[in-house]
Amino acid sequence: MPIVAQSTETTDWVSRFADEVIEESERRAPGKPVVVASGLSPSGPIHLGNLREVMTPHLVADEIRRRGYTVRHLISWDDYDRYRKVPLGIPGIDDSWNEHIGKPLTSVPAPAGSAYPNWAEHFKAAMTESLAALGVEYDGISQTEQYTSGVYREQVLFAMKHRGDIDAILEQYRTKKAPPKKQQSQKPLDEAELEAAEGSGAADEDDGSGSAAGYFPYKPYCGRCEKDLTTVTSYDDDTTELAYTCSACGFSETVRLNEFDRGKLVWKVDWPMRWAYEGVVFEPSGVDHSSPGSSFQVGGQIVGIFGGKQPIGPMYAFVGISGMAKMSSSKGGVPTPADALQIMEPQLLRWLYARRRPNQSFKIAFDQEIQRLYDEWDKLEAKVADGSALPADAAAHARAVGTAAGELPRTPRPMPYRTLASVADITAGAEDQTLRILSELDPQNPLASLDEVRPRLDRAEAWINTQVPAEQRTVVRAEPDAELLASLDDEGRESLRLLLEGLDDHWSLDGLTHLVYGVPKVRAGFSADATPKELPPEIKVAQRTFFALLYHLLVGRDTGPRLPTLLLAVGQDRVRKLLGA
């Protein structure tokens, strides 16, 4: 028998939701697999805000699997949605794609040069690859296949038969004013947000109420131009004959809905129909669902018409992206999971979603903040290893490093990300120099191969090459700064002499750290081993002044990579030359 629900006093948010989902699933469908769901629309790049739509149920489903239950995590690809607009910034498209607005996403050509047969498949591909890298186990459902193969035919006929009941529910909300739209924020780039998208249901989508002949919750795609700019003009419940006209091309026809599969239910009816059809117990929803008349709120009533119940599930909050303006998922340039996985390991990305409750916003760093995040992650790894991590932190770590199916591939020897990035910056990817420098970090335990620090090294190199502006890259001087060296006072010359004298005995990461921080202490008459508590505040000022001098002599700037790493990267002979030995 599977493990029963655990105490909520000491468990994390994932365990608490797992408790609730197991209990609810046993109440609704005892003995059957637990069903959780996500929905993604491949209308453009599927961004990191959309990923929360997947990771929230994934983490809960994985916890339930760990307890021995059978779970289905459904991801509905809303590829039968209409093509709404030509997104900006997508390579391989131009204004000619405007002619496809209104067609199903699977009927729109892929961007030029794509290896995929249509628009939807093109944008699904990158997300599918990212989910595999993240260890997300799911059952993918193409809504194009579901509708066009007749899987939902009975549900469509049922919705049309009960259109009066559906219309009565929707009417409760049509008279309510929508809350004023929040003005586009002009925040600094490092405070930008990506909205956690509402799946495929747009707030302005036609709910089926636009026909003079009455309310119809079904939208045919035109038999001539394939667009959904159609209006149902009549429907007969007994014969299922449906007549429609198309405002785009003027085409009209009469079909029998019991054998017609070129159309779909409008979104606010489609979503609750699926809940009932699939028996979904848990599905999160985006922040837009908190407004009156939102898809989740209305769907909670409409699902009863189909004989189902609304899933339980949290409303999830924004995902922030450092250095990226808030934008829609259909626009180009918005960071995707593939972009994040280019610069960080899957474990770190999973951890960012696992450690925060769904209703808490958080940021994913593409700027210098990624180095701090990696430092925080490495500290957590150390605490987990020695048993000092708090229970909730240990649980988030366990969910990040693996799933019920096993542990994700990891870097055998995870050196600090900031160190790897600094070395990648200085060496410009030269593997022989990279191996030399990294081996000198710990001479007692040198690297035998760069494979020991991969894939973290590859992610750090990608971050340097794709996210760090050219003007911030580190370029080591080719020749000494003779003018600066000649202008040094006695204190500056003495500080350089002490540093150069200590290079041989301190040529390791720890040794050079001790040396560069110790020189100003010794110059002031203190021991190099003196702790900050034993030193006056002026020592910190002297250290900053000394560091700035070294940066100017080595790279011609006030700042740069951590000095011990920089010194190792430059090499002892070249350091001596540039420091005027």
C-alpha positions in Angstrom: 0.0 0.0 0.0 1.4 3.5 -0.8 2.7 5.7 1.9 0.0 7.8 3.5 0.0 11.6 3.7 2.9 13.0 5.7 2.7 15.6 8.5 2.6 19.1 7.2 4.6 20.5 10.1 8.0 19.6 8.8 7.5 19.1 5.1 7.9 21.5 2.2 5.2 23.0 -0.1 5.6 20.1 -2.6 4.8 17.5 0.1 1.9 19.4 1.4 0.3 19.6 -2.1 1.1 15.9 -2.6 -0.8 15.1 0.6 -3.8 17.0 -0.7 -3.7 15.6 -4.2 -3.5 12.0 -3.0 -6.4 12.5 -0.7 -8.5 14.2 -3.4 -7.6 11.6 -6.0 -8.7 8.8 -3.7 -11.9 10.6 -3.0 -12.7 11.2 -6.7 -11.2 8.1 -8.4 -10.1 5.5 -5.8 -7.5 3.1 -7.1 -6.9 4.9 -10.4 -3.7 6.8 -11.4 -3.4 10.3 -10.0 -3.8 12.9 -12.8 -2.1 16.3 -12.8 -2.0 18.6 -15.8 -0.3 21.5 -17.5 -1.1 23.4 -20.7 1.3 25.1 -23.1 0.6 27.0 -26.2 3.4 26.9 -28.9 2.3 30.3 -30.3 6.0 31.4 -30.0 9.0 30.8 -27.8 7.8 29.1 -24.6 9.4 31.1 -21.9 10.6 30.7 -18.3 7.3 32.0 -16.9 5.4 29.3 -18.8 7.8 26.7 -17.3 6.2 27.3 -13.9 3.0 25.9 -15.5 5.0 22.6 -15.9 7.3 22.5 -13.0 4.7 23.0 -10.3 2.7 19.9 -11.2 5.9 18.0 -12.1 7.3 18.5 -8.7 4.1 17.4 -7.0 3.7 14.4 -9.4 7.2 13.4 -8.7 6.7 13.5 -5.0 3.6 11.3 -5.4 5.6 8.8 -7.5 8.3 8.7 -4.8 5.5 7.5 -2.5 4.7 4.6 -4.7 1.6 5.9 -6.6 1.0 5.8 -10.3 0.8 9.3 -11.7 0.0 10.8 -15.1 1.3 14.3 -15.7 -0.5 15.5 -18.8 0.9 18.3 -20.9 -1.7 19.6 -23.3 0.0 21.2 -26.3 -2.6 23.8 -27.3 -1.5 23.6 -30.9 -5.1 23.8 -32.3 -5.3 27.4 -30.9 -5.6 30.2 -33.4 -2.6 32.0 -34.7 -3.2 35.4 -33.1 -0.4 37.7 -34.4 3.0 37.7 -36.0 5.4 37.9 -33.1 8.3 40.3 -33.2 11.9 39.2 -33.3 11.5 35.7 -34.6 14.1 34.9 -37.2 12.8 33.5 -40.5 9.4 35.3 -40.6 8.2 38.5 -42.2 4.9 40.3 -42.8 3.7 37.6 -45.1 2.9 35.5 -42.0 0.0 38.0 -41.4 -2.0 36.0 -43.9 -2.1 33.1 -41.5 -3.7 34.9 -38.6 -6.8 33.0 -37.5 -5.6 29.5 -38.6 -4.7 26.7 -36.2 -1.1 26.9 -35.1 -0.5 23.5 -36.8 -1.6 25.0 -40.1 0.8 27.9 -40.0 4.2 27.4 -41.8 7.2 27.2 -39.5 9.7 30.0 -39.7 11.9 29.9 -42.8 14.8 27.4 -42.4 13.1 25.4 -39.7 13.3 21.6 -39.8 9.8 21.2 -38.5 6.5 20.9 -40.5 4.6 23.8 -39.0 4.7 26.7 -36.5 3.5 24.7 -33.5 6.0 21.8 -34.0 8.8 24.3 -34.4 8.2 25.9 -31.0 7.3 22.7 -29.2 10.6 21.1 -30.2 12.8 23.4 -28.0 10.5 23.0 -25.0 10.4 19.2 -25.5 14.2 19.0 -25.4 14.4 21.2 -22.4 11.9 19.2 -20.4 13.9 16.0 -21.2 17.1 17.7 -19.8 15.1 18.8 -16.7 14.0 15.2 -16.1 10.3 16.0 -16.5 8.2 12.9 -17.1 4.9 13.6 -18.9 2.3 12.4 -21.3 2.0 14.9 -24.2 -1.4 15.5 -25.8 -1.7 17.4 -29.1 -5.0 19.2 -29.1 -4.9 19.2 -32.9 -4.8 15.4 -32.9 -7.6 15.2 -30.2 -10.0 17.4 -32.1 -9.2 16.4 -35.7 -9.4 12.7 -35.0 -12.8 13.0 -33.3 -11.6 12.1 -29.8 -13.6 15.0 -28.4 -16.6 14.7 -30.8 -19.0 13.5 -28.1 -17.9 16.3 -25.8 -18.5 18.9 -28.5 -22.0 17.6 -29.2 -22.7 17.6 -25.5 -21.5 21.2 -25.1 -23.7 22.3 -28.0 -26.7 20.5 -26.6 -26.1 22.2 -23.2 -25.1 25.6 -24.7 -27.9 27.3 -22.8 -26.5 26.2 -19.5 -23.0 27.2 -20.5 -24.3 30.6 -21.7 -26.1 31.2 -18.4 -22.8 30.7 -16.5 -20.8 33.0 -18.8 -23.6 35.6 -18.7 -22.9 36.1 -15.0 -19.5 37.5 -15.8 -20.1 39.4 -19.1 -21.8 42.2 -17.2 -18.9 42.6 -14.8 -16.3 45.2 -15.6 -12.8 43.7 -16.0 -10.3 45.3 -13.6 -8.2 48.0 -15.2 -5.1 46.7 -16.9 -2.0 47.2 -15.0 0.2 49.7 -16.8 3.4 48.4 -18.4 6.1 48.7 -15.8 9.1 50.8 -16.6 11.3 48.9 -14.1 15.1 48.7 -14.4 16.2 45.7 -16.4 17.3 43.8 -13.3 13.8 44.0 -11.9 12.0 42.8 -15.0 9.3 40.2 -14.9 8.0 37.5 -17.1 4.3 37.0 -16.5 3.4 33.4 -15.5 1.2 32.8 -18.5 -2.4 31.6 -18.3 -1.9 28.7 -20.7 -3.6 29.2 -24.1 -6.7 31.1 -22.8 -6.4 34.7 -23.6 -8.6 37.2 -21.7 -10.0 38.6 -24.9 -10.9 35.3 -26.6 -14.3 34.9 -28.1 -16.5 32.9 -25.7 -19.0 32.0 -28.4 -21.5 34.8 -27.8 -21.1 36.7 -31.1 -23.8 35.1 -33.2 -27.3 36.7 -33.8 -28.6 33.1 -34.0 -27.8 32.6 -30.3 -24.9 31.3 -28.2 -22.7 28.5 -29.6 -19.6 27.3 -27.7 -18.0 25.9 -30.8 -15.8 27.6 -33.4 -15.4 26.0 -36.9 -12.2 26.6 -38.8 -13.2 27.6 -42.4 -13.3 24.9 -45.0 -11.7 27.3 -47.6 -9.2 29.6 -45.8 -8.8 27.5 -42.6 -9.3 30.6 -40.4 -11.6 30.8 -37.4 -13.2 34.1 -38.4 -16.5 32.2 -38.6 -19.9 32.7 -37.2 -22.3 29.9 -36.6 -25.7 30.9 -38.1 -27.8 27.8 -37.1 -27.6 24.5 -35.4 -30.1 21.6 -35.1 -29.7 19.5 -32.0 -31.5 16.5 -33.5 -29.6 16.3 -36.9 -26.4 18.1 -35.6 -26.5 20.2 -38.8 -24.4 23.3 -38.3 -24.3 26.2 -40.7 -21.6 28.9 -40.6 -20.1 31.7 -42.6 -16.6 33.0 -42.8 -16.0 36.8 -42.7 -12.4 36.4 -44.0 -13.2 34.8 -47.4 -17.0 34.7 -47.6 -17.2 31.0 -47.6 -20.3 29.3 -46.0 -21.3 25.7 -45.6 -23.6 23.4 -43.7 -22.0 20.3 -42.0 -23.1 17.5 -39.6 -21.3 18.1 -36.4 -21.4 14.4 -35.5 -19.0 13.7 -38.4 -17.2 17.1 -38.6 -13.8 17.6 -36.8 -12.5 20.9 -38.2 -13.1 23.2 -35.2 -12.9 23.4 -31.4 -14.7 24.5 -28.3 -14.0 28.1 -27.2 -11.4 28.3 -24.6 -13.6 28.9 -21.5 -15.5 25.7 -22.4 -12.6 23.7 -23.8 -10.5 23.8 -20.6 -13.2 22.5 -18.2 -14.2 19.9 -20.8 -10.7 18.5 -20.6 -10.7 18.5 -16.8 -13.7 16.3 -16.9 -12.6 14.1 -19.8 -9.1 13.5 -18.3 -10.1 13.4 -14.7 -7.6 16.1 -13.7 -7.1 16.4 -10.0 -4.3 19.0 -9.8 -3.5 21.9 -12.2 -2.0 25.3 -11.3 -3.2 28.5 -12.8 -1.5 31.8 -13.6 -2.2 35.1 -11.8 -4.7 36.3 -14.5 -7.1 33.7 -13.1 -7.8 35.8 -10.0 -9.9 38.2 -12.0 -13.7 38.0 -12.3 -14.7 35.9 -15.3 -11.2 34.3 -15.7 -11.0 31.0 -17.4 -10.2 29.1 -14.2 -13.0 30.7 -12.2 -15.6 30.2 -14.9 -14.3 26.8 -15.7 -14.9 25.8 -12.1 -18.7 26.1 -12.8 -18.8 24.9 -16.4 -16.9 21.7 -15.5 -20.0 20.5 -13.6 -22.0 20.5 -16.8 -19.6 17.9 -18.1 -19.9 15.8 -14.9 -16.5 16.7 -13.6 -14.9 18.7 -10.8 -12.5 21.6 -10.9 -8.9 20.6 -10.1 -7.3 21.8 -7.0 -4.1 23.8 -7.5 -2.4 27.0 -6.6 -2.2 30.3 -8.4 1.4 30.8 -9.4 3.2 34.1 -9.4 5.6 35.9 -11.7 9.0 34.7 -12.7 11.5 37.5 -12.9 14.4 37.7 -15.4 17.4 39.8 -14.6 18.0 42.1 -17.5 14.9 41.4 -19.6 11.8 43.6 -20.0 8.4 42.1 -19.4 6.9 40.7 -22.6 4.5 38.2 -24.0 5.6 34.6 -24.7 4.8 35.2 -28.4 7.5 37.8 -28.8 11.1 37.0 -29.8 14.0 37.6 -27.4 12.2 36.4 -24.3 14.3 33.9 -22.3 13.3 30.3 -22.7 14.2 27.2 -20.7 16.7 26.3 -23.5 18.3 29.7 -22.9 18.6 29.1 -19.2 20.0 25.6 -19.7 22.6 27.0 -21.9 24.2 28.8 -19.0 23.1 26.7 -15.9 22.9 23.1 -15.1 19.4 21.5 -14.9 19.8 21.0 -11.1 20.1 24.7 -10.5 17.1 25.6 -12.7 15.0 22.9 -11.0 16.0 24.2 -7.6 14.9 27.7 -8.4 11.3 26.4 -9.0 11.4 23.9 -6.2 12.5 26.2 -3.3 9.8 28.8 -3.7 6.1 28.3 -3.1 4.1 28.7 -6.3 2.6 32.0 -5.1 6.1 33.5 -4.5 7.7 35.3 -7.3 11.4 34.8 -8.0 14.1 35.8 -10.5 16.2 33.8 -12.8 19.6 35.4 -13.4 21.2 35.9 -16.7 23.5 38.6 -15.4 26.2 38.6 -12.7 23.7 37.4 -10.2 24.0 33.9 -11.6 27.4 33.6 -9.8 25.8 34.4 -6.4 23.0 31.8 -7.1 25.6 29.2 -7.8 27.5 30.1 -4.6 24.3 29.7 -2.7 23.6 26.3 -4.4 27.1 25.0 -3.6 26.7 26.0 0.0 23.4 24.1 0.1 25.2 21.1 -1.4 27.8 21.2 1.4 25.1 21.5 4.1 23.2 18.5 2.7 26.4 16.5 2.6 27.2 17.2 6.2 23.6 16.9 7.4 23.2 20.5 8.6 20.6 21.6 6.0 17.2 22.5 7.2 14.5 20.0 6.3 12.7 22.2 3.7 16.1 23.1 2.1 17.2 19.5 2.0 13.8 18.6 0.4 14.2 21.3 -2.3 17.8 20.0 -2.9 16.6 16.4 -3.3 13.9 17.5 -5.8 16.5 19.5 -7.8 19.2 16.8 -8.2 16.9 14.0 -9.3 13.4 12.6 -9.7 11.7 9.3 -8.7 13.4 7.8 -11.7 16.9 8.6 -10.5 19.5 11.3 -10.2 20.1 13.7 -13.0 23.6 13.7 -14.6 25.9 16.0 -12.7 29.4 17.6 -12.8 31.8 15.1 -11.1 34.0 17.9 -9.7 31.8 21.1 -9.3 34.3 23.9 -9.0 32.8 27.4 -8.2 30.9 28.8 -11.2 32.4 32.2 -10.8 35.9 30.7 -11.0 35.1 28.7 -14.1 33.5 31.8 -15.7 36.6 33.9 -14.9 38.9 31.3 -16.4 36.7 31.0 -19.5 36.7 34.8 -19.8 40.5 35.1 -19.7 41.3 32.1 -21.8 38.6 32.6 -24.4 37.9 28.9 -24.4 41.5 27.7 -25.0 41.3 24.2 -23.4 45.0 23.8 -22.7 45.2 27.1 -20.8 41.9 26.3 -19.1 43.2 22.9 -17.9 46.5 24.5 -16.7 44.8 27.2 -14.7 42.2 24.9 -13.1 44.9 22.4 -12.2 46.8 25.1 -10.4 43.8 26.1 -8.3 44.6 23.1 -6.1 48.1 21.7 -6.8 47.6 18.9 -4.3 44.7 17.6 -6.3 45.1 18.7 -9.9 42.6 18.0 -12.7 43.4 15.2 -15.0 40.8 16.3 -17.6 38.3 19.1 -18.2 35.6 16.4 -18.3 35.8 16.4 -14.5 34.4 19.9 -14.4 31.8 19.5 -17.2 29.0 20.3 -17.9 29.4 23.2 -15.4 32.4 24.5 -17.2 30.5 24.5 -20.5 27.7 26.4 -18.9 30.1 29.0 -17.5 31.7 29.4 -20.9 28.3 29.9 -22.5 27.4 32.5 -20.0 30.6 34.5 -20.7 30.1 34.2 -24.5 26.4 35.0 -24.6 25.5 37.2 -21.6 28.6 39.3 -20.8 28.9 42.4 -23.0 32.1 42.7 -25.0 33.2 45.8 -23.1 33.0 43.9 -19.8 35.2 41.0 -21.1 38.6 40.7 -19.6 41.6 41.5 -21.8 45.0 41.1 -20.2 47.5 43.7 -21.1 50.1 42.8 -23.7 52.7 45.1 -22.2 53.3 46.7 -18.8 51.8 50.1 -18.0 55.1 51.9 -17.8 53.5 55.2 -17.0 51.5 53.9 -14.1 54.5 51.9 -12.7 56.7 55.0 -12.9 54.1 57.1 -11.0 53.9 54.8 -8.0 54.8 56.1 -4.6 56.8 54.1 -2.1 53.7 52.4 -0.6 52.6 51.2 -4.1 56.1 49.9 -5.0 56.5 48.1 -1.7 53.1 46.5 -2.0 54.0 45.1 -5.4 57.4 43.9 -4.1 55.7 41.9 -1.3 53.3 40.4 -3.7 55.9 39.4 -6.2 58.1 37.9 -3.5 55.3 35.7 -2.3 54.1 34.3 -5.6 56.3 31.2 -5.6 55.2 30.1 -2.2 51.5 31.0 -2.7 50.8 29.8 -6.2 47.4 28.2 -5.7 43.9 29.6 -5.3 43.9 29.6 -1.5 47.5 30.7 -1.4 47.0 33.7 -3.6 43.9 34.6 -1.8 45.9 34.7 1.4 48.6 36.7 -0.3 46.6 39.5 -2.0 44.6 40.1 1.2 47.7 39.9 3.4 49.9 42.4 1.6 48.1 45.5 2.9 48.0 44.0 6.4 51.8 43.5 6.4 52.3 47.0 5.0 50.3 48.3 7.9 52.4 46.4 10.5 50.0 43.5 11.1 50.3 39.8 10.5 49.0 38.5 7.2 46.9 36.0 9.2 45.2 38.8 11.2 41.4 38.5 11.2 39.1 41.4 10.3 38.2 41.7 14.0 41.8 42.4 14.8 42.2 45.1 12.1 41.3 48.8 12.0 38.7 49.8 9.3 41.5 51.5 7.3 42.8 48.1 6.2 39.8 47.5 4.1 40.4 50.8 2.3 44.0 49.9 1.8 43.0 46.5 0.4 40.6 48.1 -2.1 43.2 50.5 -3.2 45.8 47.7 -3.7 43.3 45.6 -5.6 42.4 48.5 -7.9 46.2 49.0 -8.6 46.6 45.3 -9.6 43.5 45.4 -11.9 44.9 48.5 -13.7 48.3 46.9 -14.1 46.9 43.5 -15.3 43.7 44.4 -17.3 43.6 48.2 -17.5 40.4 48.5 -15.4 39.3 49.2 -11.9 37.7 45.7 -11.5 37.8 42.3 -13.0 37.6 38.6 -12.1 38.6 37.7 -8.6 42.3 38.5 -8.3 43.6 35.0 -7.2 41.9 33.5 -10.2 43.1 36.3 -12.5 46.7 35.8 -11.3 46.6 32.1 -11.9 45.1 32.7 -15.4 47.7 35.2 -16.4 50.5 32.9 -15.3 53.4 33.7 -13.0 55.9 34.9 -15.6 53.5 37.2 -17.3 52.3 38.6 -13.9 55.9 39.4 -13.0 56.4 41.2 -16.3 53.2 43.3 -16.0 53.8 44.2 -12.4 57.2 45.5 -13.3 59.4 42.9 -11.7 
